[in-house]
Amino acid sequence: MSRVEIYKINKDKRLKWVGDANNAWLGCMHIWCSLEEKYLPSLGIKPWAKTEEEKKEYYSRTCMGDKDAYQEIWSLYKDPRLNWNDRICMMSTLDNLYIEYKDIPEVANAYETVEFSNDNMKKQAEIMRQIYEEGKDGSVIGIFKNENSVCSIYDFCDCDPDDNGILFMRDSWDSVMSELRTLRDNNYIENNDGD
């Protein structure tokens, strides 16, 4: 079964696997679909709908297999209608981002308290909190999540030049919360705590 892989980023920028949340479909895809249904209109009637009941069902962009359709969902983190925890959950699933150590409690809290939270998200929050506790000695600078174990972690990280299987944080990674705060501080988005 696929899983969300969670790594701590040590001070030397080395990644160390800490834990998994089983069934990756209940991770980022669940977050994307939940936020899509909450904030975006249905694509219309499903082409395969035959009954009146099927015609009323939400038709998701995730059925399209089209990057442009997904982009509408991924861009929601900038949508002013999103509350802050929804925004954190969405942003934390995007590629080439990491969670800074100081922001771990806020991200874990968002995963536990959003209205669409599930066992996978709560397991991710539990692992995040474990990493936070381990890092109180200053040894941890953040967390990196591989949202789907089917995708190779090697696509997202720098590898040891001596090929010892050691993974390193990329310098090009941005901080989830820093990105959101920059958008908010520049009045691009609001810190909307309401639903």
C-alpha positions in Angstrom: 0.0 0.0 0.0 1.2 3.5 -0.7 2.1 5.8 2.2 3.1 9.3 3.0 6.8 9.2 4.0 7.9 11.7 6.6 11.6 12.7 7.1 13.2 14.9 9.6 15.9 17.3 8.2 18.9 17.3 10.4 21.1 20.4 11.0 23.6 19.1 8.3 20.6 19.0 5.8 20.5 15.2 5.8 17.1 13.6 5.6 16.3 10.8 8.0 13.1 8.8 7.6 11.0 8.9 10.8 7.7 7.3 9.9 4.8 6.7 7.4 1.1 7.4 7.3 -0.5 4.5 5.4 -2.6 5.0 2.3 -1.2 8.0 0.5 -4.7 8.5 -1.1 -5.9 9.7 2.4 -3.1 12.3 2.5 -2.6 14.8 -0.2 -5.4 13.5 -2.5 -7.9 13.7 0.3 -6.8 17.2 1.2 -7.0 18.3 -2.5 -10.5 16.7 -3.0 -11.8 18.1 0.2 -10.7 21.6 -0.5 -11.8 21.4 -4.1 -15.3 20.3 -3.1 -15.5 23.0 -0.4 -14.2 25.9 -2.6 -14.6 25.1 -6.3 -17.7 24.3 -8.3 -18.3 20.9 -9.8 -17.1 20.4 -13.3 -20.7 19.7 -14.2 -22.4 16.3 -14.9 -20.1 13.3 -15.0 -20.0 12.0 -18.5 -20.8 8.5 -17.3 -23.8 9.5 -15.1 -27.0 7.7 -16.0 -29.3 8.1 -13.0 -30.6 11.4 -11.6 -28.7 10.7 -8.4 -25.4 10.2 -10.3 -26.0 13.5 -12.2 -26.2 15.3 -8.8 -22.8 14.0 -7.6 -19.8 16.3 -7.5 -17.5 15.9 -10.6 -13.9 16.4 -9.5 -11.0 17.8 -11.4 -9.0 14.8 -10.1 -11.0 12.6 -12.6 -9.5 14.5 -15.5 -5.9 13.3 -15.2 -5.0 16.8 -16.6 -2.4 19.0 -15.0 -4.3 22.2 -15.8 -7.4 20.7 -13.9 -5.2 19.9 -11.0 -3.6 23.3 -11.1 -7.0 24.8 -10.2 -6.9 22.8 -7.0 -3.2 23.4 -6.2 -3.7 27.2 -6.6 -6.3 27.2 -3.9 -3.7 28.1 -1.3 -3.8 31.6 -2.7 -7.6 31.8 -2.7 -8.8 34.4 -0.2 -11.8 32.2 0.9 -9.6 29.6 2.5 -9.2 29.7 6.2 -5.7 29.6 7.6 -5.7 25.8 8.5 -7.1 24.8 5.1 -4.4 26.9 3.5 -1.7 25.3 5.6 -2.9 21.8 4.7 -3.0 22.6 1.0 0.4 24.3 0.9 2.0 21.5 2.9 1.2 19.0 0.1 3.0 20.8 -2.7 6.3 19.7 -4.1 9.7 21.2 -3.1 8.5 22.7 0.2 9.5 21.8 3.7 8.1 22.5 7.2 10.5 24.6 9.3 11.1 23.3 12.8 9.5 26.3 14.5 6.3 25.8 12.4 5.8 22.0 13.1 3.3 22.6 15.9 1.1 24.9 13.8 1.1 22.5 10.8 0.4 19.5 13.0 -2.5 21.4 14.6 -3.9 22.2 11.2 -3.8 18.5 10.2 -5.6 17.5 13.4 -8.3 20.2 13.5 -9.5 20.8 9.9 -13.0 19.6 9.4 -11.9 17.0 6.9 -9.1 15.5 9.1 -8.8 11.7 9.0 -6.7 9.0 10.5 -3.9 9.5 7.9 -3.7 13.2 8.6 -3.7 12.6 12.4 -0.9 10.0 12.0 1.1 12.6 10.0 0.5 15.1 12.8 1.6 12.5 15.4 4.9 12.0 13.5 5.4 15.7 13.1 5.0 16.2 16.9 7.5 13.3 17.5 10.1 15.1 15.3 9.4 18.3 17.1 10.1 16.7 20.4 13.3 15.0 19.1 14.5 18.4 17.7 14.2 20.4 20.9 18.0 19.9 21.3 18.6 21.9 18.1 19.4 18.9 15.9 16.4 19.3 13.6 15.7 22.1 11.1 12.5 20.8 9.7 10.4 18.1 8.0 10.1 16.9 4.4 7.2 14.9 3.3 7.1 12.6 0.3 3.4 12.7 -0.3 3.2 9.3 -2.1 5.7 6.5 -1.7 5.0 5.4 -5.3 6.9 8.5 -6.3 10.6 8.2 -5.7 12.1 10.4 -2.9 15.1 10.7 -5.1 13.2 12.9 -7.5 12.9 15.5 -4.7 16.2 15.4 -2.9 19.9 15.7 -3.5 21.8 12.5 -3.2 25.2 11.9 -1.6 27.8 12.4 -4.4 29.5 9.2 -3.1 26.3 7.3 -3.7 25.9 6.1 -0.1 22.2 6.4 -0.2 22.2 9.6 1.9 19.6 12.2 1.0 20.0 15.9 1.4 17.6 18.8 1.5 17.7 20.9 -1.7 18.7 24.5 -1.3 15.9 25.4 -3.7 13.2 24.2 -1.2 11.0 26.8 0.3 9.4 26.9 3.7 5.6 26.2 3.7 4.8 28.8 6.4 7.3 31.4 5.1 5.6 31.3 1.7 2.2 31.7 3.3 3.3 34.5 5.6 4.9 36.3 2.7 1.7 36.2 0.7 -0.3 37.3 3.8 2.2 40.1 4.7 2.0 41.5 1.2 -1.8 41.5 1.5 -2.1 38.9 -1.2 -4.1 36.7 1.1 -5.8 37.2 4.5 -5.3 35.2 7.6 -8.9 34.2 7.4 -9.6 32.1 10.5 -13.3 31.7 9.6 -14.9 29.1 7.5 
